[in-house]
Amino acid sequence: MAQLRKISIVGIILVIGLGACQSDKEPEGILSKEQLSALFVEFYLAEVRIGNTTLVRDSALQLFLPFEESFLKEKGVSDSVLRKTYTYYFSNPSKLEQIYDAVIDTLSLREQKASPPLPK
């Protein structure tokens, strides 16, 4: 009985140790952080363009969804890859935070380039 407990305890320690040593590498079949942040930037810009129109929300959504679908098709991103990517990154908040940081940096840089310099 004592031998069985030792084996069980060693097994539990091994499982915990292996879980703690998991690789930081993303699984196969998902978008990289760079790809997802670029996708988010394009979606955000499209939402802003549509949001600047006088359309009501339902009509704006009817414009955005076909854009999203054609954009994903153009980039070769299937619904299943997008779903798998979202599932992975939403379950890894620190990686998702890095993606959003990159999106904010990209949008800020684009805004700076688009804005005329202030007079001195």
C-alpha positions in Angstrom: 0.0 0.0 0.0 2.8 2.4 0.9 4.5 1.5 -2.4 1.3 2.4 -4.3 1.1 5.8 -2.6 4.7 6.6 -3.5 4.0 5.7 -7.1 0.9 7.8 -7.1 2.7 10.8 -5.6 5.5 10.5 -8.0 3.0 10.3 -10.9 1.2 13.4 -9.7 4.5 15.3 -9.4 5.5 14.2 -12.9 2.2 15.3 -14.4 2.4 18.7 -12.7 6.1 19.1 -13.7 5.3 18.3 -17.3 2.4 20.7 -17.3 4.7 23.4 -16.0 7.3 22.8 -18.6 5.0 23.1 -21.6 6.5 24.8 -24.6 5.6 28.4 -25.4 5.2 27.4 -29.1 1.8 27.8 -30.6 0.0 24.7 -31.8 -0.1 23.8 -35.5 -3.0 25.1 -37.6 -3.4 28.5 -35.9 -2.4 32.0 -37.0 0.8 33.4 -35.5 0.7 36.4 -33.2 1.8 38.6 -36.1 -0.8 37.3 -38.4 -3.6 37.7 -35.9 -2.6 41.2 -34.9 -2.5 42.2 -38.6 -6.0 40.7 -39.0 -7.3 42.6 -36.0 -5.8 45.9 -37.4 -7.6 45.4 -40.7 -10.9 44.5 -39.0 -10.6 47.5 -36.7 -10.0 49.8 -39.7 -12.9 48.4 -41.6 -15.2 48.8 -38.5 -14.1 52.4 -38.2 -14.8 53.1 -41.9 -18.2 51.6 -41.7 -18.9 53.2 -38.3 -18.2 56.6 -39.9 -21.1 56.2 -42.1 -24.7 57.2 -41.2 -25.8 53.6 -41.2 -27.7 52.0 -38.3 -25.9 49.2 -36.5 -27.8 46.4 -38.4 -27.0 47.8 -41.8 -23.4 48.4 -40.8 -23.1 44.8 -39.7 -24.5 43.7 -43.1 -21.7 45.6 -44.7 -19.0 44.3 -42.4 -19.8 40.6 -42.5 -19.2 40.3 -46.3 -16.0 42.3 -46.0 -14.8 40.0 -43.2 -15.7 36.9 -45.2 -14.0 38.1 -48.4 -10.9 39.4 -46.5 -10.4 36.1 -44.8 -10.9 34.3 -48.1 -8.3 36.6 -49.7 -5.8 35.8 -46.9 -6.5 32.1 -47.1 -7.9 31.9 -43.5 -10.7 29.4 -43.0 -13.4 29.7 -40.4 -12.0 26.6 -38.6 -8.5 28.1 -38.5 -9.9 31.4 -37.1 -12.0 29.6 -34.5 -9.0 27.5 -33.4 -6.8 30.6 -33.3 -9.4 32.5 -31.2 -9.8 29.5 -28.8 -6.0 29.2 -28.3 -5.3 32.9 -27.8 -8.3 33.6 -25.6 -7.2 30.7 -23.4 -3.7 32.3 -23.2 -4.3 35.8 -22.0 -0.7 36.9 -21.8 -0.2 36.1 -25.5 -3.5 37.8 -26.4 -2.3 40.9 -24.5 0.9 40.9 -26.6 -1.3 40.7 -29.8 -3.5 43.7 -28.6 -0.3 45.6 -27.7 0.9 45.1 -31.3 -2.4 46.2 -32.6 -2.4 49.4 -30.5 1.2 50.1 -31.6 0.4 49.6 -35.3 -2.8 51.8 -35.1 -0.9 54.5 -33.2 1.9 54.5 -35.7 -0.6 54.8 -38.6 -2.4 57.6 -36.8 0.9 59.5 -36.4 1.7 59.1 -40.1 -1.7 60.2 -41.1 -1.8 63.3 -38.9 -0.2 66.5 -40.2 2.7 67.7 -38.0 1.8 70.3 -35.5 3.1 73.8 -36.3 6.0 75.0 -34.1 
